[in-house]
Each structure stands twice: as structure tokens, then as C-alpha cells.
Amino acid sequence: MQYQDIILEYQDAIAVITLNRPAALNALTPLMIRELKQAVSEIAQNSTIKVLIVKGAGRAFSAGIDLKALNDGIQGGQFKAADILEDGNQLAQTIRSMPQPAIVMVHGHCYTGATELMMFFDLILAADDAKIGDTHTKWGILPKWGMSQRLPRLVGILKAKEMSFTAKPVTGQEAERIGLVNKAVPLQQLEETAFALANDILQNSAQTIAAMKHLYNEGFSRSLEEGLALEQAFITEITDRVEFLKNFEKNK
């Protein structure tokens, strides 16, 4: 299908989605989030695609929610107020449940809703001078895409409180140090690093990676005993996905 606010491309076994509103620093519109949800859902069902990479066009990954576009979309009748919240949470769940590892590249600004979006992904790469922050408290609004739960799980409760209470961003380099991103590199090396990571993933069993992703995600919030039981029972729990995973491996 044709998209307006994103670009979807396929490079062999890698799908690449680009947030494509560079003049607005890729501020998130209701349409962009809906298009992201649709594109990721398409990729999740494509057994020939083994890795997803998402990036932003121009000078930034994303400056956060575009409030003007949100209001215009609601007033114009194209979207309801709750649509962007629902679509964003459905997008998060699709990325979490899709068999492919999902990588996000962050550069320039990445604030608030964009930081929440960033944390949907399995692997996060950042330019070392990127600015990543949570400004919900600056604007007097509460998170709706999981900031209060995902951020402390990545950086710890104390650092999460500091970032949210002060609304001050951290650099990509600092984000790597505190565990918010996997790796920070100079901006000119960011895309090369992302594709190198994707190609490292492609050298391994796609089916096993899909299973490991499921076990990590589902076991992370459980006790050790529950997680171990999940691992032991995994094969019987995915009988509805066995044929898809077989094809996923066959198309490697």
C-alpha cells in the first residue's frame, strides 16, 4: 500500500521503515502511527523478512507527538482523540510479538512520545550526540505508551525518576552508559552500524531467534521459576505458530 508519513522499503531479508516528515523533525502524527502499525503488521506476516530497521529522515529521529497535527486530525474528523493512543499501544504489541528482531536508529531529537516509541524496539542504536528525553512533566501530561513501565526496566527506577522529574535529555553516549540503548556511535556511522547488526542477526537461525525473542519478552516480568517453566513448556505453547516458524526458517 501507499504511505504518506513513512517510507517502507525491502532490502533482501531486511525491511526498512523511514519516518518521513523531515521538515517537522518527524513529529508523530496520528496518520504516521497508524501507518507504522499497518507496515509493521505487514512485515510481521512476511516470512521472507528476518529483520526490521526503523529510522528517521533528515535531522532527527522524532521530536515527539505533533500536537497541531493531532488537533487538526481530530477536528477534521479523520481521527478520534483516542486513536493515536490505541494505535501506538497496538504498534508496541505488534513489535513485541512479531518474530523478527526490530532495530531502531535514533539521531538528533528523540523526545517524550518518540522516546516511548523507541522503547518498543528489541534493539536500540543511537548517534552519540542524539538527545533522548522524557518531557511529559514539562507539558503537564501523563504517558500513555508505557514510559512509566519501560523506562525504569531499562535504566533503573532512580535514573528513570531523574529523567522524568527534570525533563532533561541524555545524550546517546550517556544513554549507552545507563543501558537505555545498546550502542552509541558517531552519527556518520549509525546506519552502517545498524545494517552490520542486522547482517550479524541474519547469520543465525531465524526460527530460534523468534523463539528466543518470545522467551525473553514473556519471561522478563515473571519470577525465575515461572520463566524457567515457560522455557520448558514453550514448544507446546506455540502450536498455532509452528507452521509459520517452519516457513520462516525455510526462507532464511
C-alpha positions in Angstrom: 0.0 0.0 0.0 1.0 3.6 -0.4 2.1 5.5 2.7 2.2 9.3 3.3 4.2 9.8 6.5 6.5 6.8 6.3 8.5 5.0 3.6 8.6 1.2 3.6 11.5 -0.5 1.7 12.8 -4.0 1.4 16.5 -4.8 1.1 16.6 -8.6 0.7 15.7 -10.0 4.1 15.7 -6.6 5.8 12.7 -4.3 5.9 13.4 -0.6 6.4 10.8 1.9 7.6 11.7 5.6 7.5 9.7 8.3 9.4 9.3 10.8 6.6 8.3 14.2 7.9 11.8 15.7 8.0 10.6 19.4 7.8 8.7 18.7 11.1 11.6 16.7 12.6 9.4 13.6 12.1 6.9 14.7 14.8 4.5 11.9 15.3 1.1 12.4 13.7 -2.0 10.1 14.1 -1.5 9.1 10.5 2.2 8.3 10.9 1.5 6.0 13.9 -1.4 4.3 12.0 0.9 3.8 9.0 3.6 2.4 11.2 1.2 0.0 12.8 0.0 -1.2 9.3 3.5 -1.5 7.9 4.8 -3.4 10.9 1.8 -5.8 10.8 2.6 -6.5 7.2 6.2 -7.2 7.9 5.3 -9.5 10.9 3.4 -11.8 8.5 6.2 -11.9 5.9 8.3 -14.9 6.5 10.9 -13.8 4.0 11.8 -10.8 6.1 14.1 -11.5 9.0 14.9 -8.1 10.5 13.2 -4.7 10.7 15.0 -1.4 10.9 13.2 1.9 11.7 14.9 5.3 11.3 14.0 9.0 10.8 14.6 11.1 7.7 16.5 14.4 8.0 17.9 15.9 11.2 16.1 13.9 13.8 14.5 10.6 14.7 11.4 12.3 16.0 10.7 15.4 18.1 7.6 13.7 19.7 3.9 14.0 19.2 2.8 16.7 16.7 0.1 18.4 18.8 -1.1 20.6 15.9 -1.5 17.6 13.6 -3.2 15.7 16.4 -5.7 18.5 16.8 -6.2 19.0 13.1 -6.8 15.3 12.6 -9.5 15.3 15.4 -11.2 18.5 14.3 -11.2 17.3 10.6 -12.9 14.1 11.7 -10.2 11.8 10.3 -9.2 10.6 13.8 -10.7 10.4 17.3 -8.7 11.6 20.3 -8.1 8.1 21.4 -6.9 6.8 18.1 -3.2 7.7 18.4 -3.1 6.2 21.9 -4.7 3.0 20.8 -2.7 2.7 17.6 0.6 3.3 19.5 -0.1 0.6 22.0 -1.1 -1.8 19.3 2.1 -1.0 17.4 4.1 -1.7 20.6 2.4 -5.1 20.9 3.0 -5.9 17.3 6.7 -5.2 17.6 6.8 -7.2 20.8 5.1 -10.2 19.3 6.5 -10.2 15.7 9.1 -13.0 15.1 11.6 -10.6 13.6 14.0 -8.6 15.7 13.2 -4.9 15.4 16.0 -2.3 15.4 15.6 1.4 15.8 18.1 4.1 14.9 18.0 7.3 16.9 19.6 10.5 15.9 19.0 14.2 16.6 16.0 14.8 18.8 14.0 11.9 20.4 11.6 13.3 23.0 8.6 12.1 25.0 6.3 10.1 22.6 9.3 9.4 20.4 11.2 8.0 23.4 8.3 5.8 24.2 8.2 4.7 20.6 12.0 4.0 20.7 11.5 1.7 23.7 9.0 -0.5 21.7 12.0 -2.0 19.9 14.2 -5.0 20.6 17.5 -3.3 19.9 18.2 0.5 20.1 21.2 2.2 18.4 21.8 5.9 18.8 24.1 8.6 17.5 26.4 9.6 20.3 25.2 13.2 20.2 21.5 12.3 20.0 19.2 14.0 22.6 16.8 11.4 24.2 14.4 12.6 26.9 11.0 12.4 28.6 9.3 15.8 28.7 5.9 14.7 29.9 6.3 16.7 33.1 7.3 19.8 31.2 3.9 19.8 29.4 1.8 18.6 32.3 0.7 15.3 30.6 1.0 11.7 31.6 2.5 8.9 29.4 0.1 6.6 27.6 2.6 4.4 25.7 4.4 2.7 28.6 7.1 5.3 29.6 6.5 4.7 33.3 7.0 1.0 33.0 9.5 0.5 30.2 12.0 3.3 31.2 12.7 2.0 34.8 13.1 -1.5 33.5 15.8 -0.3 31.2 17.7 2.2 33.3 16.6 1.5 36.8 14.0 3.3 38.9 16.3 6.1 40.2 17.5 7.2 36.8 14.0 6.9 35.3 12.7 9.3 38.0 15.5 11.7 37.4 14.9 11.8 33.7 11.1 12.2 34.1 11.2 14.7 37.0 13.8 17.0 35.4 12.6 16.6 31.8 16.3 16.9 30.8 17.5 14.8 27.9 20.5 12.5 27.9 22.9 12.2 25.0 23.2 9.0 23.0 26.6 8.4 24.7 25.0 8.7 28.2 22.1 6.6 27.1 24.5 3.7 26.3 26.2 4.1 29.7 22.9 3.8 31.6 21.5 1.0 29.5 18.9 2.9 27.6 20.4 2.0 24.2 22.5 -0.9 23.1 25.2 1.2 21.4 26.0 4.8 20.6 28.2 5.7 17.6 29.1 8.8 15.7 26.2 9.9 13.5 28.0 9.1 10.3 28.4 5.5 11.4 24.9 5.0 12.6 23.3 3.5 9.5 26.4 1.3 8.8 26.2 0.0 12.4 22.5 -0.8 12.1 22.9 -2.8 9.0 26.0 -4.6 10.3 23.9 -5.6 13.4 21.1 -6.7 11.1 23.5 -8.8 9.0 25.0 -10.4 12.1 21.5 -11.4 13.1 20.9 -12.9 9.6 23.8 -15.3 10.1 21.8 -17.2 12.7 18.6 -19.3 12.9 15.6 -17.1 12.3 13.3 -19.6 13.9 15.4 -19.8 17.1 15.7 -16.0 17.2 11.9 -15.7 17.0 11.6 -18.3 19.9 14.3 -16.5 22.0 12.6 -13.2 21.5 9.3 -14.6 22.7 11.0 -16.2 25.8 12.9 -13.1 26.7 9.8 -10.9 26.4 7.4 -13.2 28.2 9.8 -14.3 30.9 11.2 -10.9 31.8 8.4 -9.8 34.0 8.0 -13.2 35.7 9.8 -14.9 38.6 12.8 -17.1 37.7 10.7 -20.2 38.4 7.9 -19.0 36.2 10.4 -18.1 33.4 12.1 -21.5 33.6 8.7 -23.2 33.4 7.8 -21.0 30.4 11.0 -22.1 28.6 10.4 -25.8 29.2 6.8 -25.5 28.0 7.5 -23.2 25.0 7.1 -25.8 22.2 3.6 -26.8 23.3 2.5 -23.2 23.8 3.2 -22.1 20.2 1.4 -24.9 18.2 -0.6 -22.3 16.4 2.7 -20.7 15.1 4.7 -23.8 14.2 3.9 -23.8 10.5 4.7 -20.1 10.2 8.0 -20.6 12.0 8.9 -23.6 9.8 8.4 -21.4 6.8 10.3 -18.6 8.5 13.3 -20.8 8.8 12.9 -22.3 5.3 13.0 -18.8 3.7 16.2 -17.9 5.6 
